[in-house]
Amino acid sequence: MACQRSSTPGFRPYGILLLCLLFPFGASGESAPDASPSPAPPTVSDDPPPQTSLMATFDDFLATWRNRVAAGNGSKAARSHYEAAMRAPAFEGFARCVEAAKREGDEWGEAVCLVGGPDTLLRHRAIVTPEEIGRARQWLEAGGAIGQRLLGHQRGPYDASRIVLSQLFSLEGKYAEARRAAEEALAIRRAHFPPEDPAMAAVFAALGAVRYAQGAYDEAQVLLEHALAIRKSAFGAEDPQTADILNDLGNVSLAQGDPSGAQKYYARALAIRRKRLAPEHPAIAESLENLGLALFRQGNHAEARGHYEAALAIRQTRFGDAHPSIAATLNHLGALAMEAGDHTAARSAFERALSIAEGGLPPGSPVIDSLLSNLALLDYRQGDYAASRARFERLLRLREIRLGNDHPEVADILNNLGVLAKVVGDYDRARPLYERALAIREERLGPRHPRVADTLNNLGLLL
């Protein structure tokens, strides 16, 4: 389903930000930009437990560590800190677990905290800033190496660390590195598990999320649907990680031009999260925001605003007014203001969001990309074509470096630059921009995608 057409010829916000990945904007009349998880020290044995070769997953490793602690061969203090941090996830809590394990010579506990900590923090959307991402990456590399040495193979902590590393790279917009990490985990698990084993669901889902970010939407859908089927079969339809996969499938549907289908996935994810998670959990805010985006794409701006404001309230309560996660919601609210013609409110929202995002997110963050894109659209709407062109040309260079020359989001910027060239009467510059955008969209999205139709329409208007 196409987005509601804008009253401004040539441009409309097409997508702001879902999860941590963005979508750009499209157009009306002509298509333009897409708007874009203390007792005494025990005597610790250095001998590994029997059958480490059979220890296949991180959960097996965690269960073995708990048994070692119960038998007096591990750090009770580390276990206590770990369990406390799992209840109230924070770096400081997991750091206390790592320190206690190191102090008492419990390498099993150290590996659990180094790998399990970042995984849990990501699930609670508590890794955001470049410093947090860097710290988590160091923990994962160290924890994976310890686990591999203790077990003599790469299953358990090591392959689990690759999956979480993939997610961290995606937060930075480093999708090639994210894909390599996910594919390494997939290769390890494929060698030891059948395709339908529950251990495969997480790696299929991780790779599906990366391929979505890289614009391979059909491949992402296949991977995510396979992950969903495995997860539901093993853990039921109301498992929180099932909701994560449903959310990612909604992202894919939105990218494929189906906001109605995306809305259904997001609604199912939200229903599970509301049933299984605390009301103020950041994942609920994520679902509300994504539902709002699907509604926005269908022209239901009033209902979209209600979802955005509910998401913003959760994030402000949980994190405060200046947390980087606030930037994404302000971005959405700015797009609503822009569509309503309130350009002053829109610019205020975008600029406040950009200040927060640039102060707390990695330079390659999709949130920053989306905000720059929406500011360029706003410049266009206000008739400042030179400023709009300069922003879009900067974005084109950034996206080509980050995503490659044939990514659909590169096509979005090419299309937008074509619109700008046409509006100032430079048809000779507009045509090759549209033609390159069309070639990418037809190849990567298929000939029936709404953005292909938009670009064809734009070319037709040059005749």
C-alpha positions, 0 to 999 in steps of 0.5 A: 500500500502506498503512503498517503500523498503529501500536499507538497508536490514531489516529496513526502515523508516515507519512513522515519525510523524503526527499531534501530534501522531507518527508512527514507521518504518517497513522494507525491506527484514525484517521489522524493526522500523516504523519511526516513537485549558475600561468602568466603571465596570457594575453592575453584577447580581448574578441571573442566567438567565432564562432557564439555564437547557436548555442551552446545549452547550458552544456556548449557554453559550457564546451567553448568556454571550454576551447578559448579557454584552449587558444588563449591567450584565457582563464585557465589558472589559472582552468581549473586551479582549476575542474578541481581543484574539480570533483574535490573540490567545495568553495566555496573551490575554485570561488571561486579559479576565479572570482578567477583569471578576474576577475584575468585578465579572463576573463569566460567562465571567470568565468561557468563557475565561477559557474554550474558551481560551485553546480551541482556543489556541489548534486550533492554535497549540499554546499550546505545552510546559509542562508549557502551557499544565499545565496552560491550564489544570488549566483553564479548570478545573476552567472554567468547575467547574464555568460553572457547578455551574452557570448552575446546570448541566454539559453541556456547559462549563463543557463538553466542558472542558472535550473535550479540556482536552482530547486533552491536555492529548494526547499531553503528550502521556497520552492516558488513561487519554485522553480517560477518559475525552473524554468518560466523555464528551460523556456520558454527551452529549449522555444523552441529545442529539440524536446521529446525533445532531451537538453537538455530532460531537466534542465528537465523533471526540475527542474520535476517535483521542484518540482511534487512538492513542491507536492503535484501528484503526478500532474503531477510523475510525468508530467514525471519520466517524460518526463525519464527517457525522454529521459535514458535514450535519450541517456545510457543507463540507468546515468547518474548523473542518470538515478539522480537522476530515479529517486530523485525518481520514488520520492518521488512513488510514496511520496507517492501511497501506494505504498511498494513502488513507491517501493522499486523506484525507490530500489533502481534509483537506489542500484544506479546510484549505487553503480556510478558514484559513490565509496562515500562519495558523499552521493547514496548516503547519500540512496538508502540513507535513502530505501530505509529510508523505503520499508521503514519505510512497509511495516513492515520496521523492522529492515531500515529501521534498517540502511539508516538507520545505513549512511546515517548512517555515510557522512554522519558520515564525510563531514561530521562529527557536527554537519552539518545532513544528520545531522539527517534521519537522526536524524529517521528513527531517532527515528521507529523508536524511537517506533514501538518504544515507546522514547519517551525515545530518540525524543525524544532523537533528535528534539531533537538533530536539531532543534538541529542543523537549526535551527542550520544549515538555512533556517527553511523547511526541510522537515527542520525541518518534519518534526521539529516534526511528529514531536515533536508526534506524540511528545507525543500518544503520551505523552499531552500533548495540549495540547503536541501541539495547540500544535505542530500548530497552529504547523505548520498556520500555517507550512504554509499560508504555505509551501505554500498552503491546499490542499496535501496536507501541510496536510491531514495537519495538519488530520487530526492536529488532528481526531484530537486534538480527538476524543481529548479528546471535542471532536467538534464541533471534530474534524468540520470539521477532518476534513471540510476534510482530506478535501476537500483529499485527495480533490481533490489525491490522488484518491478511492482514495488511502490517506489519503482512506480514513484520513480517511473512517474518522476521520469514521466514528468520530465517528458 
